[in-house]
Amino acid sequence: MNEHTQLKIGVVGGGLMGHGIAYLFAAAGHHVNVFEPSSEVRSSLPRRLKAIVELLEDDPSLLQRIASHGSLDQAMNGADWVFEAAPEKLPLKQQIFAELEKLVAPSTVLASNSSAIPSTEIGRHLVHRERVVGTHFWNPPHLVPLVEVIQNEKTAGDVVQRTMELLRRAGKVPVHVRQDIPGFVGNRLQHAMKREAIALVAAGVCDAETIDIVVREGFGARTAVLGPMEQSDLVGLDLALDIAEVLYQHLDRTAGPHAFLRDKVKAGKLGMKTGEGLRKWTAQEADAVRTRLSRFLAEQAKARKKNAAHTGRERTL
């Protein structure tokens, strides 16, 4: 696969993640067919894709490379890669992959965008399990650069490498996760922090707003350029060990989700969509958060694209 190879990409699901995945591959020059069983979601797809074009100030003509279908057979016809972005339900994903195996060529790579479910389980009953791989995009996939490429117990090595190359050429930053464990790397790190954060609020150490301020204005201010392993080496592992000796015994060890979280859900306090979760939200406040995040990620994405274009011009000189 060279830089100008045009591929047929199938995307299963045109919702929150699927439309962003479709966009990024179309922006990379590929033809994308989206399967979405809901006519309502399909009809909203052009509007949502146009919003991304406007946000990133891209060429609107790239949307001509995206088509949506209500038939899985029609959408996956001739696909070189398929990216599944269906709801996080194992039986549903297994059913989709079983149908895909009947429709696509044995060489077609089948990738699952699960946030936590191992692709080992998703593809367990397939014949050609060597072409099944996990590809965990982060929301929104057209803005966040990271994609975790998870090699399961049957995935062929070349499938991992070719998938990483496809993603790299689409402007993503793929990483190779060598064990297919629930949550992979990113969500295990993210939910380890959330677990402790919820426990701190539940214990009355601070309120939820304080947690967010501490993260954003404290270590969050540097995590974009300094990972936790770098930071540990920077300050010295002797200091890291000294802190661990004092701190680790006091970290939350609740077995399973904290009762505080369960009670919130039971009471219908689900977050911004209900007006209250760990914090209280007006509709205006919730919209302001979404806008702040979208604009920040969009500016970062445009800066990366500009830098990539500049680097490409330098290489041709």
C-alpha positions in Angstrom: 0.0 0.0 0.0 1.6 3.2 -1.1 0.7 6.8 -0.2 -1.8 7.2 -3.1 -3.5 3.8 -2.9 -7.3 4.3 -2.9 -9.1 1.7 -0.9 -12.7 0.8 -0.2 -13.5 1.2 3.5 -16.6 -0.2 5.1 -18.0 1.3 8.3 -20.6 -0.5 10.3 -22.6 2.1 12.2 -23.2 5.8 11.3 -23.6 7.1 14.8 -21.3 9.0 17.1 -18.1 7.1 16.3 -19.0 5.7 12.9 -19.5 9.0 11.1 -16.2 10.4 12.4 -14.4 7.2 11.3 -16.0 7.5 7.9 -15.0 11.1 7.6 -11.3 10.6 8.4 -10.9 7.9 5.8 -12.7 9.9 3.2 -10.4 12.9 4.1 -7.5 10.5 3.5 -8.7 9.8 -0.1 -10.5 6.5 0.3 -14.1 5.6 -0.7 -16.2 4.9 2.3 -19.5 3.0 2.5 -21.4 3.3 5.8 -24.0 0.7 6.9 -26.6 2.2 9.2 -29.9 0.3 9.8 -31.7 3.4 11.2 -33.2 5.5 8.4 -33.3 8.4 10.9 -29.6 8.2 11.6 -28.8 7.8 7.9 -30.8 10.9 7.0 -28.8 12.9 9.6 -25.4 11.7 8.3 -24.9 14.4 5.6 -25.6 17.2 8.2 -23.2 15.7 10.7 -20.5 15.2 8.1 -20.9 18.8 6.8 -20.5 20.0 10.4 -17.1 18.4 10.5 -16.1 20.0 7.2 -17.0 23.4 8.6 -15.2 22.7 11.9 -12.0 21.7 10.2 -12.3 24.0 7.3 -11.8 21.1 4.9 -12.8 20.8 1.2 -16.5 19.9 1.1 -15.9 17.7 -2.0 -14.4 15.0 0.1 -17.9 14.1 1.3 -18.6 12.8 -2.2 -16.4 9.8 -1.2 -18.9 8.8 1.5 -22.1 6.8 0.8 -24.6 5.4 3.3 -26.6 2.3 3.0 -29.4 0.4 4.8 -28.1 -2.9 3.5 -25.0 -4.5 5.0 -24.5 -6.5 1.8 -24.5 -3.4 -0.4 -22.3 -1.4 2.0 -19.6 -4.0 2.4 -19.3 -5.0 -1.3 -15.6 -5.0 -2.3 -14.4 -3.6 1.0 -10.7 -3.8 1.8 -11.1 -2.9 5.4 -14.2 -2.9 7.6 -14.4 -0.9 10.8 -17.3 -1.9 13.2 -18.7 0.9 15.3 -21.8 -0.7 16.7 -23.1 -0.4 20.3 -21.0 -2.0 23.1 -22.9 -5.3 23.3 -20.9 -8.5 22.7 -23.8 -10.6 21.1 -24.5 -7.8 18.6 -20.9 -7.5 17.6 -20.5 -11.2 17.2 -23.6 -11.3 15.0 -22.3 -8.5 12.9 -18.9 -10.1 12.4 -20.6 -13.5 11.5 -22.5 -11.7 8.8 -19.5 -9.8 7.6 -17.5 -13.0 7.2 -20.1 -14.3 4.7 -20.1 -11.0 2.7 -16.4 -10.0 2.4 -13.3 -11.6 1.0 -11.1 -13.8 3.3 -8.4 -11.1 3.0 -10.6 -8.2 4.2 -9.5 -6.9 7.6 -12.3 -6.9 10.1 -11.6 -4.2 12.8 -13.7 -3.6 15.9 -13.9 -0.1 17.5 -14.9 -1.5 20.9 -14.0 0.6 23.9 -13.5 -2.4 26.2 -14.6 -5.7 24.7 -11.7 -7.8 23.5 -11.8 -8.6 19.8 -10.8 -12.2 20.7 -14.4 -12.6 22.0 -16.0 -10.7 19.1 -14.3 -12.9 16.5 -14.2 -16.2 18.5 -16.6 -18.1 16.3 -15.3 -17.0 12.9 -13.3 -19.1 10.4 -10.7 -16.5 9.4 -9.9 -15.2 12.9 -6.4 -14.1 11.7 -7.8 -11.0 10.0 -9.8 -9.7 13.1 -8.2 -6.9 15.0 -9.2 -4.3 17.6 -9.0 -0.6 16.6 -10.0 1.6 19.5 -10.6 5.1 18.2 -11.2 7.9 20.8 -14.2 10.2 20.6 -14.4 12.2 18.5 -12.4 10.0 16.1 -11.9 12.7 13.5 -10.2 14.9 16.0 -8.4 12.8 18.6 -5.2 11.4 17.0 -4.8 8.2 19.0 -6.0 4.8 17.8 -5.1 1.7 19.8 -4.5 -1.3 17.5 -5.1 -4.4 19.6 -3.6 -7.7 18.5 -5.7 -10.6 19.8 -4.7 -14.2 20.2 -5.3 -15.0 16.6 -4.5 -11.8 14.7 -1.8 -12.1 12.1 1.2 -9.8 12.6 0.9 -8.3 9.1 -2.7 -7.4 9.7 -1.6 -5.3 12.7 1.2 -3.6 10.7 -1.0 -2.9 7.7 -3.8 -1.5 9.8 -1.3 0.7 11.6 0.0 2.0 8.3 -3.5 2.7 7.0 -4.2 4.7 10.1 -0.9 6.5 10.0 -1.5 7.6 6.4 -4.9 8.9 7.5 -3.2 11.2 10.0 -3.8 9.1 13.1 -1.3 8.1 15.8 -1.6 4.3 16.1 -0.1 2.3 18.9 0.3 -1.5 19.1 -1.4 -3.1 22.1 0.1 -6.6 22.3 -2.4 -8.2 24.6 -6.2 -8.2 24.1 -7.2 -7.3 27.6 -10.5 -5.5 28.6 -10.2 -1.8 28.3 -6.9 -2.1 26.5 -4.4 0.6 27.6 -6.2 3.9 27.4 -9.4 3.1 29.1 -7.7 1.2 31.9 -5.7 4.3 32.6 -8.6 6.6 32.3 -11.0 4.5 34.5 -8.3 4.0 37.1 -8.3 7.8 37.5 -12.1 8.0 37.5 -12.3 5.2 40.1 -10.1 7.2 42.5 -11.9 10.5 41.6 -15.4 9.1 42.4 -14.1 7.6 45.7 -12.7 11.0 46.7 -16.0 12.7 46.1 -17.9 9.9 47.8 -15.7 10.2 50.9 -16.3 14.0 51.1 -12.6 14.9 50.4 -13.7 17.4 47.8 -16.5 18.0 45.3 -16.6 17.0 41.7 -15.8 20.4 40.4 -12.6 20.4 42.4 -11.6 17.1 40.9 -12.0 18.7 37.4 -10.0 21.8 38.4 -7.2 19.7 39.9 -6.9 17.6 36.7 -7.2 20.4 34.2 -5.0 22.9 36.0 -2.5 20.5 37.6 -1.1 17.4 35.9 -3.5 17.8 33.0 -1.7 21.0 31.9 1.4 18.9 31.0 0.0 15.5 30.0 -0.3 16.6 26.3 3.5 16.8 26.1 4.6 14.5 29.0 3.3 11.0 29.6 3.3 9.3 33.1 6.4 7.2 32.3 8.3 10.2 31.1 7.2 12.2 34.1 8.4 9.3 36.4 11.8 9.2 34.8 12.0 13.0 34.8 11.6 13.3 38.6 13.4 10.0 39.3 12.1 6.6 40.1 13.5 6.9 43.6 11.1 9.7 44.3 8.3 7.8 42.5 8.9 4.8 44.8 9.0 7.0 47.9 5.6 8.4 47.0 4.2 5.0 46.1 5.3 3.6 49.5 3.2 6.3 51.3 0.3 6.6 48.9 -0.7 3.3 47.3 -2.1 1.8 50.5 -4.6 4.6 50.7 -5.9 4.4 47.1 -9.4 3.1 46.6 -9.8 -0.7 46.4 -13.6 -0.9 46.0 -14.5 -4.2 44.3 -16.5 -3.3 41.2 -18.2 0.1 40.5 -18.4 2.3 43.5 -21.9 2.5 45.3 -21.8 6.2 44.9 -21.8 5.8 41.1 -24.5 3.1 41.2 -26.7 5.3 43.3 -26.4 8.2 40.9 -27.5 6.0 38.0 -30.3 4.5 40.0 -31.6 8.0 40.8 -31.5 8.9 37.1 -28.7 11.4 37.6 -26.8 10.5 34.4 -24.9 13.6 33.7 -25.4 16.5 31.2 -28.2 14.7 29.4 -30.3 14.7 32.6 -29.1 18.0 34.1 -27.2 16.3 36.9 -24.6 13.6 37.4 -21.5 14.1 39.4 -22.1 17.8 38.9 -25.2 19.9 38.1 -25.6 21.3 34.6 -27.9 23.7 32.8 -28.4 23.2 29.1 -26.2 26.3 28.4 -23.4 25.0 30.6 -23.4 21.6 29.0 -23.3 23.2 25.5 -20.5 25.4 26.6 -18.4 22.4 27.6 -19.1 20.6 24.3 -18.2 23.7 22.3 -15.0 24.2 24.4 -13.9 20.7 23.8 -14.8 20.6 20.1 -13.0 23.9 19.4 -9.9 22.9 21.3 -9.6 19.5 19.5 -10.3 21.1 16.1 -7.6 23.7 16.6 -5.2 20.9 17.6 -6.2 18.8 14.5 -5.8 21.8 12.1 -2.4 22.5 13.6 -1.3 18.8 13.1 -2.5 18.9 9.5 -0.7 22.2 8.8 2.5 20.8 10.3 2.2 17.6 8.3 1.7 19.5 5.1 4.8 21.7 5.9 6.9 18.6 6.7 5.7 17.0 3.4 6.8 20.1 1.4 10.2 20.1 3.1 10.7 16.5 2.1 10.1 17.3 -1.6 12.6 20.1 -1.7 
